[in-house]
Amino acid sequence: MKRIVSVSKTYIHRGIHSHRKNTRKRWFIYYYDDEGNFRTEQVNWLQALYYKTQKRHRVRLICVDCERSFIGLVRSETEEVPCPYCD
């Protein structure tokens, strides 16, 4: 399952080297995979529109029971996230 963090246009060969004037930008998604690794993937414009609706936000949350803070990926501020420390 992909947890989408960002969708944006960027150059394919990005880095310290400059690009040419006629170089086109492409759509990329930035996401976390099942193991928690941060990844990027090139998508077409139709997929980019879909993934923009699936974006999640990194929010620092505090558990009421154990009073420990953790980072959760939520779509909205009202979404409930279970504490990873309380079991």
Secondary structure as UniProt FT lines:
FT   STRAND          3..10
FT   TURN            21..22
FT   STRAND          26..32
FT   TURN            34..35
FT   STRAND          38..43
FT   HELIX           45..53
FT   STRAND          57..62
FT   TURN            64..66
FT   STRAND          69..74
FT   TURN            77..78
//
